[in-house]
Amino acid sequence: MEIELICICCPKGCHLKVDDKSLRVEGNNCPRGAEYGVNEITNPVRTITSTVKVEKGEAVIVPVKTKEPIPKKLTMGCMEEINKAVINAPVKIGDVVIKNVLGTGIDVVATKNVSGI
């Protein structure tokens, strides 16, 4: 069966056609598009970005992201864990906010510094 996707690797947004049996990709303008098409069919992953509440900080939230992409099917569960999290200031870029989120071995980390008050 042929599956149609729009590549998200760059702003071009190539319209891909991927055969789910042979994993042949058409419509990509670069090798990254072909890799994206195959990965999206065989093992879709996403980097999750959000914010976490900060206590005793100059800001009330800090932006966070998964350090590496996680399986797409875990997106909602990851967001639930992020929404429950609270971190105390000070926060530095790269600080682990949630270790090993959902048993993936991947951490959720801060992407901005927040000073304490």
C-alpha positions as CSV (number, residue, x, y, z in Angstrom):
1,M,0.0,0.0,0.0
2,E,1.2,3.5,-0.8
3,I,1.1,6.0,2.0
4,E,1.3,9.8,1.4
5,L,3.2,12.0,3.8
6,I,4.5,15.5,3.9
7,C,8.1,15.7,4.8
8,I,8.9,17.9,7.9
9,C,12.7,17.8,7.6
10,C,12.9,21.3,6.0
11,P,10.6,24.1,4.9
12,K,10.1,22.6,1.4
13,G,7.5,20.2,2.7
14,C,8.0,17.6,-0.1
15,H,5.0,15.4,-0.8
16,L,6.2,11.9,-0.3
17,K,4.8,8.6,-1.4
18,V,6.1,5.6,0.6
19,D,5.4,2.0,-0.3
20,D,4.9,0.3,3.1
21,K,6.1,-3.1,1.8
22,S,9.3,-2.2,-0.2
23,L,9.8,1.1,1.8
24,R,10.5,2.8,-1.6
25,V,10.1,6.6,-1.3
26,E,9.2,9.0,-4.1
27,G,8.8,12.7,-4.2
28,N,11.7,13.6,-1.9
29,N,14.2,16.3,-3.1
30,C,17.0,15.1,-0.7
31,P,18.2,12.0,1.1
32,R,16.7,13.3,4.4
33,G,13.2,13.1,2.9
34,A,13.8,9.5,2.0
35,E,15.0,8.7,5.5
36,Y,12.1,10.6,7.0
37,G,9.6,8.6,4.9
38,V,11.0,5.3,5.9
39,N,11.2,6.2,9.6
40,E,7.7,7.6,9.6
41,I,6.4,4.2,8.4
42,T,8.6,1.9,10.4
43,N,9.3,3.8,13.7
44,P,7.7,7.3,14.0
45,V,9.3,9.5,16.6
46,R,8.9,13.1,17.8
47,T,10.8,15.5,20.0
48,I,8.3,16.9,22.5
49,T,8.5,20.5,23.6
50,S,6.4,22.1,26.3
51,T,6.8,24.1,29.5
52,V,7.0,23.1,33.2
53,K,6.0,25.1,36.3
54,V,8.8,26.8,38.2
55,E,8.6,27.6,41.9
56,K,10.6,30.4,43.5
57,G,11.8,31.6,40.2
58,E,11.9,34.9,38.3
59,A,9.6,33.2,35.8
60,V,6.6,30.9,36.5
61,I,7.4,28.4,33.7
62,V,10.5,27.1,31.9
63,P,10.5,25.7,28.4
64,V,11.5,22.0,28.2
65,K,12.1,19.3,25.5
66,T,12.9,15.7,25.3
67,K,16.6,15.3,24.9
68,E,16.0,12.9,22.0
69,P,12.9,12.0,20.0
70,I,10.6,9.5,21.7
71,P,8.1,7.1,20.0
72,K,5.2,9.0,18.6
73,K,2.7,6.7,20.4
74,L,4.1,8.0,23.7
75,T,3.4,11.7,23.0
76,M,0.3,12.0,25.1
77,G,1.7,10.1,28.0
78,C,4.9,12.3,27.9
79,M,2.7,15.4,28.0
80,E,0.8,14.1,31.0
81,E,4.1,13.6,32.9
82,I,5.4,17.1,31.8
83,N,2.1,18.7,33.0
84,K,2.5,17.1,36.4
85,A,6.1,18.3,36.8
86,V,7.2,21.2,39.0
87,I,10.8,22.4,39.3
88,N,12.4,24.7,41.8
89,A,14.5,27.6,40.7
90,P,17.3,28.2,39.8
91,V,17.1,26.2,36.6
92,K,19.9,26.0,34.1
93,I,19.8,25.0,30.4
94,G,20.2,21.2,30.2
95,D,18.9,20.5,33.8
96,V,17.0,17.3,33.9
97,V,13.4,18.0,34.7
98,I,12.1,14.4,34.2
99,K,14.6,11.5,34.1
100,N,13.8,8.5,31.9
101,V,10.4,9.7,30.9
102,L,7.9,6.8,30.5
103,G,10.8,4.3,30.8
104,T,12.2,5.4,27.4
105,G,15.7,6.1,28.8
106,I,15.2,9.7,27.5
107,D,15.2,12.7,29.8
108,V,13.1,15.9,29.6
109,V,15.5,18.8,30.0
110,A,15.2,22.6,30.5
111,T,15.9,24.8,27.5
112,K,16.2,28.1,29.3
113,N,17.8,29.5,32.4
114,V,15.5,30.7,35.2
115,S,17.0,32.5,38.2
116,G,15.7,32.1,41.6
117,I,14.0,35.0,43.6
